[in-house]
Structure formats: structure tokens, C-alpha cells
């Protein structure tokens, strides 16, 4: 899938990837085909059903969890619009790399734009648009994505989380909502 991604074999690979039924099997596919990326670390989890268009421009560290619907955008298409508007081929698409550190969780529906580095020990909230670098040891979320918390504080919070039954979850929900 390296290059412009327009070949038949690339198309077939992408269609096949979309049809893989479980995130566990998609993760195994990513690991098996890690040579297509700049780097894929150990212990990753890949939930999205889509394969990045430019995996060679993506580096993924160790212990990275990528939730459903995450998109990696490594280039734009503004140049195509400008080329048509001015009837020329002088415009080139802007391209950029995406680097993800170790121990990162990227929430569902997040969009990661070109030329972004996500540090290590980071949680990105669902639905975020990451358009600038995110430092190490933070929780970040929003549109645009920005630091909203401290990673170590999140770790402490998760240490106190206990497993609840469905009935207990509903009881706690109603109590916190004063229902």
C-alpha cells in the first residue's frame, strides 16, 4: 500500500482489511503487514475498519490502543482544487508524517492531521481533531485537541475503578444523575 495507493492490489488489500470481522484479527493483520508503516511497535491494538492511505508516513510506538473510527490524514487535496481552478499542475499536495509514542490510547472517532507528534503516556479523548503536537504524560481532547489533564492523575483514578455488574452500573448511574 506504499506509494499513491491507486494500484489494484492496494485496492484489494484495503477491501479485504475492511471485511476482517474482529479488531483482534485486524490487529494481527497490521502486525503482519507492519513493513508498510514507518514503524509499528509491540502490543498494539487496532480497532478501525479502515487502513491508512499512507502507512509509510505513520510511526506507532509500543502499547498503543487505536479505537474505532480513528482516521490518519497524511495529506490534503487542496492542490487538486487549485490545479483545476488555475488550469495548471503547479500545485502539489501538502503531505506530512504522524508519530505516536509509547503507551497511548486514541479515542473513537479521532482525526489525526499531518505533521503531528503524539507523545508517550497520552490519552486522546474520543472525537478529537489532533492538529498540533501533544506532549508526553497528558490527557488531551477536543476540537482542536488540547491538553485537558495529567496522565498520572488519570492512572490514579483508574486504580480505584472496580468491576460492576450491569445492575450495579445502572444503580450508580441513577444515583449520580439524581434520578
C-alpha positions in Angstrom: 0.0 0.0 0.0 3.0 2.2 -0.2 3.1 4.9 -2.9 -0.1 6.6 -4.2 -2.3 3.7 -3.2 -4.1 3.5 -6.5 -3.0 0.0 -7.7 -5.4 -2.9 -7.9 -3.5 -4.9 -5.3 -3.7 -2.0 -2.9 -7.4 -1.7 -3.5 -7.9 -5.4 -2.9 -5.9 -5.3 0.3 -7.9 -2.3 1.6 -11.2 -4.0 0.8 -10.0 -7.2 2.4 -9.0 -5.3 5.5 -12.4 -3.6 5.8 -14.0 -7.1 5.8 -11.9 -8.5 8.6 -14.7 -9.1 11.3 -12.9 -8.6 14.5 -10.5 -5.9 15.9 -8.2 -8.7 17.1 -7.8 -10.1 13.6 -7.3 -6.5 12.2 -4.6 -6.0 14.8 -2.9 -9.2 13.7 -3.1 -8.0 10.0 -1.5 -4.7 11.0 1.3 -6.5 12.8 1.8 -9.0 9.9 2.0 -6.0 7.4 3.9 -3.7 9.7 6.6 -3.3 7.0 4.1 -1.0 5.2 4.4 1.5 8.1 7.5 3.6 9.1 7.3 1.7 12.4 4.8 -0.5 14.4 5.7 -1.2 18.0 4.7 -4.2 20.1 1.5 -4.7 21.9 -0.7 -2.5 19.7 -4.5 -2.8 19.3 -6.2 -1.7 16.1 -10.0 -1.3 16.1 -10.7 0.9 13.0 -12.0 -0.9 9.9 -10.0 1.3 7.5 -6.4 1.1 6.6 -4.5 4.4 6.4 -3.9 5.7 2.9 -0.2 6.5 3.6 1.0 4.0 6.2 4.7 4.7 5.3 4.2 8.1 6.8 2.9 6.7 10.2 5.1 5.6 13.1 3.3 3.8 16.0 5.0 3.1 19.3 4.6 0.2 21.8 1.4 -0.4 23.7 -0.8 1.9 21.5 -4.6 1.4 21.5 -6.4 2.8 18.5 -10.2 2.9 18.9 -12.9 2.6 16.3 -13.2 5.2 13.6 -9.8 6.8 14.1 -8.5 8.4 10.9 -4.9 9.2 9.9 -4.8 12.1 7.4 -1.3 12.4 5.9 -2.1 14.7 3.0 -4.6 17.2 1.7 -6.4 17.6 -1.6 -6.3 21.4 -1.8 -3.7 21.2 -4.6 -6.2 19.3 -6.8 -8.8 22.0 -6.4 -6.2 24.8 -7.1 -4.9 22.9 -10.1 -8.4 22.8 -11.6 -9.2 26.4 -10.7 -6.0 27.7 -12.3 -5.8 25.0 -15.0 -2.2 24.1 -14.1 -0.3 21.3 -12.5 2.0 23.6 -10.5 0.4 22.8 -7.1 1.4 19.8 -5.0 -0.5 18.2 -2.1 0.8 19.0 1.3 2.0 15.8 3.0 3.2 15.1 6.5 4.2 12.4 8.9 2.3 11.2 12.0 4.3 9.9 15.0 2.7 8.2 18.0 4.8 7.5 21.1 4.5 4.6 23.6 1.6 3.9 25.9 -1.0 5.8 24.0 -4.8 5.4 23.7 -6.5 7.2 20.9 -10.3 7.6 21.4 -13.0 6.6 18.9 -13.6 9.0 16.0 -10.4 10.9 16.5 -8.9 12.5 13.4 -5.1 12.9 13.3 -3.8 15.5 10.8 -0.4 15.7 9.1 2.9 16.7 10.8 1.7 15.7 14.3 3.6 14.0 17.1 1.7 12.5 19.9 4.0 11.9 22.9 4.2 8.9 25.2 1.9 8.2 28.1 -1.0 10.0 26.4 -4.8 9.5 26.2 -6.6 11.3 23.4 -10.3 11.8 24.0 -12.9 10.5 21.6 -13.9 12.8 18.7 -10.8 14.9 18.9 -9.1 16.6 16.0 -5.3 16.4 16.6 -3.8 19.2 14.5 -0.7 20.0 16.6 1.8 18.1 18.7 0.7 16.6 22.0 3.4 16.4 24.7 4.2 13.4 26.9 2.3 12.5 30.1 -1.0 14.2 29.3 -4.7 13.7 28.7 -5.8 15.7 25.6 -9.2 16.1 23.9 -11.3 18.5 21.9 -11.6 20.3 18.6 -8.9 21.3 18.3 -7.2 18.8 20.6 -5.5 20.3 23.6 -4.2 19.2 27.0 -7.1 18.8 29.5 -5.4 16.7 32.2 -2.5 14.9 33.6 -1.7 11.3 32.7 -0.6 10.4 36.3 -3.8 11.7 37.7 -5.7 9.5 35.2 -3.7 6.5 36.3 -4.6 7.1 40.0 -8.3 7.4 39.0 -8.2 4.1 37.2 -6.6 2.4 40.1 -9.9 2.9 42.1 -12.2 1.6 39.3 -13.9 -1.6 40.2 -15.8 -4.1 38.1 -19.6 -3.7 38.5 -22.5 -5.8 37.3 -25.0 -4.3 34.8 -27.5 -3.8 37.7 -24.8 -2.0 39.8 -23.9 0.2 36.9 -27.5 1.3 36.4 -27.9 1.9 40.2 -24.8 4.1 40.2 -25.9 5.9 37.1 -29.3 6.8 38.6 -27.6 7.9 41.9 -25.2 10.2 40.2 -28.0 11.7 38.0 -30.3 12.2 41.0 -33.0 10.1 39.3 
